[in-house]
């Protein structure tokens, strides 16, 4: 019998009895086979989501758009006219428009599917995991694979993966605000409770979606998925959609503004034609209506939302390959605007690999080279090789510190080194290898017992058997130097023990102080030989009369790549602030080494210092100081809020449960992927898979590049569509001046509706999407962050859009005039030939505009061949245009005729005027910017301007 549904009130049962009813064991958990069977029977441990929308419905959803409604109206109008005229031949116009509608819908559907797939893959990379006991072995499994009967192991920082009954709880406290609204952590224990205990009072239960704030525990999973208390709440909630990002809102506003403006223009054009042109037949009226509809469709980049989603999703995938997992697409557009990065120290700015750098003994101070856990380096005296006495003392210090610890150092199959246990203890293991001594436990020494470390004692001791000295017992102690000195009566000098006088004590304390000034953490090592049977004495008695051996100075070394990244962040106008719980001297030293501050003389402010400030003083401190140490979670949150109030876009890193509020409050919360807790990962917008500060700066660079690319394809789409609108509008208004009149004043249009729709199909989606894949400009990090009030499409970009649109229209209409009899220049071609040439000129003008639009002020030849996708998209569009001009079936569909070589050359030459005008305009802009000091030029050259 499956256990689901058999446990009505698990908090009221004893853990042993409940385990039996659930078919599991508290000391071993389920077997892997049984866990798989239950997972198959009950499904994944997930809250119910809306059923996936079938592909056919998502495809049909592409037609729920006002612009598509216009196209469908155009199909109906064209088909109606074809029927009214007796249905001669095929309704070519209606069929071509229908084909374009289907192709546009298909492109949008594919792009949307790719974006969704990219986000889904990233969600898998950042999935929440849980520790469970199966077959007596601890496993870390995705929380979605938890099943009833699993034995859940809880530790500080874990997100609880399912509802579970506690069997063991050690100082266990949980944050249950997400479930009960209780803001303070709730203390838990394993005692049974009455069956009618209210949810908030069920101290023997832990619940899915809550977080372990403190302590450890072992619990039996009693409910998963929608059977949990969180699932019960979720079942009562109505589904809500995602809030659009600022960029999406602006693009939405843009679409509405363009839609209204262009529909107005289309109505004006149609009204003008009906009033002043000779509409002599139903066909003429249909032509005017189709033209108006096509104008409205052509002017609005209807593929923009899909292109935007794909570009953001592809950018997020590139970030993931660089070890930055962005959970929300919305964060991408914010990253490029980051003006302050608040970073933790340990593991992010430093290697998180404690390293002994200095050893002070009676014979002198030695330095240890090399960093991290790779045992490569040397132990050297100030003037070179260690004298014998100093080497002997160093061996006792480093080997003694290794023995008085529980860490392990091992080499993996690929030649890398890793530790198990406390990093500080591992530092001794690495340093003794640098001295040429391999780990002595198991070779020479065997542990009898341990007197553990505690925060009150500030030391630990072990009692070892020395097999090389006839089984002699020796006590080895490691701890705070001042604590050890109070228990010492002698000092090790070379191979001898001498009484520890006041002068020696003062010397040792002076060495400790010197290391402290250099931001080194200090630990002392002492020992004494024990008389036979003395190891059975009490702890306090054993840890007396010790011989002091020496002091080591330890530091978590800064990452070399972090210093480079901080320098790049400074160049990009981004301020870096260190916020750490570490000692202020250590924080100031690391900050100076990395270039966060000008020098170590710049002090760090502590949490106590901040508490002493009023609001105005706090605001000024946050504005001025770049290093904060010994801070509490409330301080972190307050610092982030103050920076945001000063107008900054703040990225905040964190790894613990207590970092979650600040991560949530920051504009970009960044969690550590290796050392971060599940709660911090859940609260964050981005996860660093390598816990490296340099990855944040890489992500900012990527974010800036993505934002620049968004502006590039917006500039391209808007200016190209503006060219289409102005071509038709000015062609109608200036028809008499360019020879665009039919016999007896009949209505003649510069472009047909199907041709306008073809231009949109061929030149919009492919080149715009390829432009969104442009590599970031070289100087993307050489300009200040984007201001909060800076619009995606500013006045200068709108000016450029209008100017380029006018040049396109002029080139297209001039091509018409050159080919047609009459007008400004006398031509000799017929209307179909002239219109085909104009049609081709406008297509190629837009393809030239691809290169023009890649920057607001940099020349088109700058980084001309860095985007192979763009060249491919342009080549494909050009081939399609050749096909529509020279293939008979497409000639019929789009009312085109073949062009000779001379006409092709003329069309391309006229189209290139867009590029030449763009180059001239940019040259003027660069000259003006240089005259103003170059700031605007630097911004524009990176694609920020228009």
Order of alpha helices (4+ residues) and beta strands (2+ residues): alpha-alpha-alpha-alpha-alpha-beta-beta-beta-beta-alpha-beta-beta-beta-alpha-alpha-alpha-alpha-beta-alpha-beta-beta-beta-beta-alpha-beta-beta-alpha-beta-beta-beta-alpha-beta-beta-alpha-beta-alpha-beta-alpha-beta-alpha-beta-alpha-alpha-beta-alpha-beta-alpha-beta-alpha-beta-alpha-alpha-alpha-alpha-alpha-alpha-alpha-alpha-alpha-alpha
